[in-house]
Amino acid sequence: MIQILSGIQNTSAALTAEQTRLDVISENIANAHTTHGADGKPYQRQVVVFDTALQQAMNGDGSMQMAPIQVARVEKDSSPPIHIYDPGNPDADASGMVAMPNVDIQEEMADLISASRTFEANLAVVKNARSMAMETLAIGKH
Amino acid sequence: MIEALFNQPNYLTAKKALDAVVLREGAIANNIANLETPGYKRVDLAPSFETELERATASRDPQQISALQPTLAVDTTAVPGSRDGNTVHLENELMQMNQNAMTHALETQLVSGMLSRMQMAITGKD
């Protein structure tokens, strides 16, 4: 296929990866108070792990061969749950302590901003590539 | 013969510069896409290309200009901004991208202008 918009495949892969990250962050925020998950334990915060760049090989024509950007896996944050004193809670133990999920709302919000900024940056690339392609197509017109 | 029309050094230089700008757009798109990739090193146009193009243009030799090929290389001057070794800085990339878009607009206009002037010389009308 002709490449009118150069480098756009990786941009769309990055958009998908950022979308996954946004999904995981929203899941974390939604479950910030889930003390009793399906396994009976408090919800564990999830983290998106991006694949490491292993390939940065040169092609013959001078372009770069990039490994596709992708989410390697979604891991569970193994840090311990936060214990708060709430004897009225049905999940409280004998001493009135409740194990709350290890989700820090402030941290999630900061992550959310970072992910949406990256998403926006990739959209800006698409917009830019498109206007450049339009300029190229207009060569010779007057 | 007819090739001579399109073998003027200025026209060839503008074409090569346009090739380089498009290649660079791809590199910047890649850098921004890899903003979160651990260990990614930003790529850019090989720094030698600009000097080589300048030298070839100064020689006014169409063959020398045509033979030039813009290439990409890992930017060795970039420093990692975080501990994961990634050397992409978003604000820098966005600035470079905009600068690249402006250069692209300039060069497409240059090429367009050269073509329309040629047409004017042939037909006598604008």
Contacts between the chains, C-beta under 8 A, distances in Angstrom:
chain1	res1	chain2	res2	distance
A	6	B	22	5.7
A	6	B	23	7.3
A	6	B	25	5.6
A	6	B	26	3.8
A	6	B	29	7.0
A	7	B	25	6.6
A	7	B	26	3.4
A	7	B	27	7.2
A	7	B	28	7.7
A	7	B	29	3.4
A	7	B	30	5.4
A	7	B	33	7.7
A	8	B	29	6.7
A	10	B	29	6.6
A	10	B	30	5.2
A	10	B	33	4.1
A	10	B	34	7.4
A	11	B	29	5.2
A	11	B	32	7.2
A	11	B	33	5.0
A	13	B	33	6.7
A	14	B	32	7.3
A	14	B	33	3.6
A	14	B	34	7.2
A	14	B	35	7.4
A	14	B	36	7.9
A	17	B	36	7.3
A	18	B	36	7.7
A	21	B	36	7.8
A	50	B	36	5.0
A	50	B	37	5.5
A	50	B	38	6.4
A	51	B	37	6.8
A	52	B	37	6.8
A	52	B	38	4.8
A	52	B	39	5.0
A	53	B	34	6.4
A	53	B	37	4.8
A	53	B	38	7.2
A	53	B	39	5.1
A	53	B	40	3.9
A	53	B	41	7.4
A	56	B	40	7.8
A	56	B	41	6.5
A	56	B	43	7.2
A	56	B	74	6.3
A	58	B	71	7.7
A	58	B	72	7.4
A	61	B	69	7.6
A	62	B	23	7.1
A	62	B	46	7.8
A	62	B	69	5.7
A	62	B	70	6.3
A	62	B	71	3.2
A	62	B	72	5.9
A	63	B	23	6.7
A	63	B	26	6.8
A	63	B	72	6.1
A	64	B	27	6.9
A	64	B	30	6.8
A	64	B	43	5.3
A	64	B	72	4.8
A	66	B	30	5.5
A	66	B	34	7.3
A	69	B	33	5.3
A	69	B	34	5.9
A	69	B	36	7.9
A	69	B	37	6.0
A	117	B	90	7.1
A	118	B	35	5.1
A	118	B	36	6.3
A	118	B	90	7.4
A	121	B	32	5.1
A	121	B	35	6.8
A	121	B	90	5.7
A	121	B	93	7.5
A	121	B	94	6.4
A	122	B	32	5.9
A	122	B	33	6.2
A	124	B	32	7.9
A	124	B	94	6.6
A	124	B	97	7.2
A	125	B	28	7.3
A	125	B	29	4.7
A	125	B	32	5.3
A	125	B	33	7.5
A	125	B	97	6.7
A	128	B	25	7.3
A	128	B	97	5.7
A	128	B	98	7.6
A	128	B	101	5.3
A	129	B	25	6.2
A	129	B	29	6.6
A	131	B	101	6.8
A	132	B	22	7.4
A	132	B	25	6.1
A	132	B	101	6.0
A	132	B	104	4.9
A	135	B	104	6.1
A	135	B	105	5.8
A	135	B	108	4.5
A	136	B	18	7.9
A	136	B	22	7.7
A	136	B	104	7.8
A	136	B	108	6.1
A	138	B	108	6.9
A	138	B	112	7.2
A	139	B	108	5.5
A	139	B	111	5.5
A	139	B	112	5.2
A	139	B	115	7.2
A	140	B	112	6.0
A	140	B	115	5.1
A	140	B	116	7.6
A	141	B	112	7.3
A	142	B	112	6.7
A	142	B	116	5.0
